[in-house]
Amino acid sequence: MLSGHRSAWRRRGRRDRAVRIAVPLTIAMALGVTFGLILTPSGKATKINSSSAASSTASSTGVSSSAVNPNCSIIVPANPLSAKGLATPYQLTGPDGESPAATGCQMINSVNLGAFVQATILDPATGKLWVYNPLVVTAGTKPAVKPVVPKLPKDAIVTIDMGFNGTFLYQQGATADALQQGRCVDGMDGSAFGQVSFCNGVDFFDTALRMMREGRLYVPPAGFSRNIVPTAGALGTGKACPVTRNFDMIDQDPSDNVTTKYLLNPATGQTAQDTPENAARVHNAQTLVNGSDNALIDDFLDPALGCTPFMAPDLGNHGVLTTSQALDELLADRNQPKIAALVPENDEMVVDNTGSIDPAKTDMYRAEIGQAPVDAQTQATSSPAMFCQNLVNIQGPFVAANQDLFMKWPSPVPTVGDSLYTFLASRLGSSFDNLNCKSFGLANPVATVNDGAGAADQATINTAPQTAGF
């Protein structure tokens, strides 16, 4: 748990967040920040007025405010790694003891400040994996439907990932020792990661990666795509399906946020786990999501490329196969490319409060998602300068080579780009700027032309190789 929330450095890339996240339209999701979109049961996007929807039910639910600040706190239940803890709703509330109503930290305001939690479970005896999505409710409200209590194997090892649609999400324990019980972290002391935080990631990945090496945990190959147009040269990745450590698809902060979805009752502001039964029970249920790079690859890029994400049974939804951030990282470790995109030290989530490089904070973040620490080997591909160089020299040609394919797919965020191609191009250009790649003598390879509404409807990518200065 962090102290000194108010002094936390404001993320320099906040203004461009809409470009660096993507959520697929094909699974009836809503974009989680700038545009205030939520999907109706029919799948049609509409604007939600949080103030008017909430005020009519304020007396019964405590949801009453349209106020929006960039930061919130999430109350982690006692014993969060247990079955009971997983089934106990997390609570979204204002930072520094402020109320949800005073800050807008309410799930009905999810497009701006929604929080999402995802657990991945490993049985160390059998190597089996499961996913469970704990529910987040607005503090002071009850779930629209009581969460399912998962059945965990004996000695289960659980990792919990948390994502946020605002700027900083701070962990707070429901009891004095809840965060210690879950081995939960939201950054270095006094220096938050920002949108993401974790519980027990180090233990989970230490065990899972060791079991993979010993042949006791099976993670599949990523496979090959029928649709990818390979890029030429030594940096080309051929037709292999990209994973979350491929420079083909990452942005400024790889592997952030989760693939969890919730259901919202817009009349009461109450939330429920996303299951068919709950959708039938929650009146006018609407789907809330976390804007996530993992959702981009799992639910949008993979279908476009003819690839398949790594999935496991959902303990909260009758064992239906589903994705998770941790599963994506296991797949990425099993299929890590030679030129691997690991969280770079100039990622705004791992710099210190002044915006300076902080190797210890970078290592803490990487350890929670199973990535190798900062050392000579990882610096060869993911130092700040090399990350920028590889971003330009690998992703630029990949997106350009597959322009015809991506032009045929609808944009995940039509207000950013009018096709998947223009969206990815805009995201690449924004990542270049947010990482300050020009400081290494590189030039932004992306040029866009916007329509009258500000969305890119044309994009060109300069694929000439560039070399970073050090």
Summary of the structure (lengths in Angstrom):
residues: 470
radius of gyration: 20.8
end to end distance: 35.6
largest distance: 63.6
contacts: 1771
relative contact order: 0.14
helix: 31%
strand: 19%
